[in-house]
Every structure is written in C-alpha cells, then in structure tokens.
Amino acid sequence: MIEETMLTYIRKEQESLLEILESRHSILLGFEEWLNHNKPKQWTVLSTGSSSNAILSAKFYVEKIADVKVTLEVPTLYSYYDHYVDPKALYIGVSQTGKSSSTIESLRNLKVERFALTAELNSPITEEVQYVLPINIEKETVDIVTLGFSATVLTFWLMGLEAARIWKRISPAQYKIELKRIKDTILSIDTMINYIEAWERENRNLFSSIEHINIIGFGPGFGVSKEAETKFVETLTTPANGYELEEFMHGPNYAINQSKTYFLIRTGEGHQAERTNQLFNYIKRFTLATAQFYLNQILGKPIEELLSPLLTVIPFQYLAYKMSENLGIDPMHTPHDDFDKEFNSKI
C-alpha cells in the first residue's frame, strides 16, 4: 500500500474540484431551497485556521457575484465580546473536520438560523445548526490539509454563484459564463502543479536554509498568503507571516534582511500587480531567497483575479511539503501532539 502524503491530496485537487462543480446542485440543495425564501445581504462566517483562510480567499468573488457583504469573524471574539446579532444575516460556521471547539461554541451561542459548512457530516458542528452544507471530498488521512482548503474555496464560491442565480442578480447567460470561468480555472490546477515541481527543482539551493518566511499578496491573494503562512508553520515549524501588500509596506518592511525568505503573489495587470513587482525588485537587493509567482506569466494567459486562489495556493501547498522533505522534517509528526487535548481546541 502506498503511503499517503500531502502531495497525494494536492494531486487530487483538479479531479475532486471538477466533481464538486458538476454535483453542485445536489451538494447545495438545501441551501438553494433556503435562498428561494431568504435574501440576506450580510453573510457572517465563523471559522479558524485553514477554513478561515479559505473564506478570506473566496469572499471577494462571492461579494461581487451575489451583491452581498461577507464578514469573517474570529469565533472566540464573537462569542465573548461581540454582542450584536443581525437576525436578517446569514450565519455560517466553517470547519473542515467539524471539530473546532471555538467555532462550535460560537454557533451554539447564536439564537438565529445558522449553517455549517464541513466535510464531516456526522461531526459535532452539525449538532449546533439547522442546516448542513457538505464540503464534498474524501477524508484527508494526513494531518496537514490541502484539498480541504481548495474545496472550501470552491464550495463558498458556488454558494455565492447560486445565490446570484436564484436572486436574479445575474442572467442565465452570465451564470453559464461564470461556470465556464470556474471550470477553466480548475482545469489549470495540474499545470500549476507541474510548474511548481519544476521550479522547486531549479531553485532548491536558494531555499535550503529557512529561518523566517514572509508571504505577501493582495486582494484574494491575501487569504492565500495566510494559508501559506499556516502551511509553512505546520510543516516546517518555523516562523512565517502572511501579509496584505500595503500592510507589509507599513512596518514589516523595516525587517527586510538576508536572513528572511520572501514569496510574493502577483495576479492581474493593475496597480496592485505593479506594486507587487516593484516590491519584489526592491527585496531582491537584500536577499536572494525571494520569489514572485506571477500567475498570468506562469499559465501564459490572463486569469480572473477573483478566481486566482485555487491556482496561487498550489505553489505554497507544494513547497510546504517539499521544503520540509528537503530539510529532513517529517510534516506528519506533529510537535506538541498533546496540545489539542490539553486545551480542548478540537473536540
């Protein structure tokens, strides 16, 4: 039997996401029925970790296509310090495993209708909601999830797209165009995997010593930078920070030096993309351990910026896996494996 690793699930992303796209109506059946009778302008999401990173990556597409406002809340802060509940809002708890204690508690404290988005349909989170939405993927048998992040992004996009269709925010023709755009994006995942595998082999020596990693993105790339931060910390167990582009330029820029590793995410051709390239060229004056992943150049075609997270996350998922392997670190061996039990962070 072949041992499963992070790479096993990275390589399953394209096929698995295509299956989610094709079966979207059965997956979202209950949600679509609910949307026929409810039109909330405010969508409030409670989540942590990779689930939170996924929603941060996906929210801008949902906001644009469905004409809603998506607010991402930290569950513990919401439970103990935020005392306002909008009875007209849509509340969604997101947890791939369905075992996040803080997310579960925050949902339990709400006295309004609420949904859970999870890959585990019999998990504790499902007991605290009226509606359950499946992240329709196979169970990842490794501790460091990759497929689950991407499936969460896609499922949330589809929630927004179906809302737009049902509420007639878009025409039937535009709906078909959006489906094609999403499908074309998914069909580029394997190309991204092939690219980063070759890139890593050619640039391995530049990243043979890791002390501190900074990942910088803009727009939906900010959510990807936070997921990259999570993946590098989980695998390399070394400090990593994900920044929004302008946020990085107001303080963290003072710490640019040769001991740090920098990855920049660039999409589109606008002002933010130009600023990213300018920052990349500036950082290169101080360290060789820096790289810019420019999506349009990698794929040889323009990619819709709001749909870019499914592709820009691939380099970081792969590098987290491969860099830990190169450095002799076993990402499947979790330091402090008694932590969750002692602090009850997961049920």
Secondary structure, 3 states (H helix, E strand, C coil): CCCCCHHHHHCCHHHHHHHHHHCHHHHCHHHHHHHCCCCCCEEEEECCHHHHHHHHHHHHHHHHHHCCEEEEECHHHHHHCCCCCCCCCEEEEECCCCCEHHHHHHHHHCCCCEEEEECCCCCHHHHHCCEEEECCCCCCCCCCCCHHHHHHHHHHHHHHHHHHHHCCCCCHHHHHHHHHHHHHHHCCHHHHHHHHHHHHHHHHHHHCCCCCEEEEECCHHHHHHHHHHHHHHHHHCCCEEEEEHHHHCCCHHHHCCCCCEEEEEECCCCHHHHHHHHHHHHHCCCCCCEEEEEHHHHHCCCCCHHHCHHHHHHHHHHHHHHHHHHCCCCCCCCCCCCHHHHHCCEC
